[in-house]
């Protein structure tokens, strides 16, 4: 029931149909009820964020000395996890 198997719109409709919006299951840390659970909503946009970070890193690498090291300092563990997970996918590997 809490495993996101569908896209956000379909998942939100399912939660509403099953009346999970009345149980507190969809309450976030702001104490408001939302259409998706917070842990699922927090993952939205990770792939795009990782792609932007990768593209930025590549552009810096190409402009600077090829021996440079690019270090990302992230205050949110989820963002670091997104970069680690999506950064290994073929479409994000730099072409040099």
Phi, psi and omega in degrees: 000328181259004179273118182286105181256346183239172175293161188307315182297316180292322179295317178298318178296321178298313180299320180292317179299320181275005177062028177289342177291350179259001186258349186092355180298331183258017179275129181266180180294345175277005179066021176250147175275135180236174184281343178231152173297147184299319182297327176285314181298328180296338180278343183296132178091357183296319182295318179295319179297318179294322179295316179297319179296316180297314180297320178296316179298319180296317181295321176295317181300316182290330181278330185261181175302134181295349178269003181291154175244132178255124181243132176254128175252115183241135179273351183243120182300326180297323179292319177298320178296321178296317179296320180293315183290304185284335180294342180271352182283146186305319185292349180256357181286136182291146176255114184239000000 
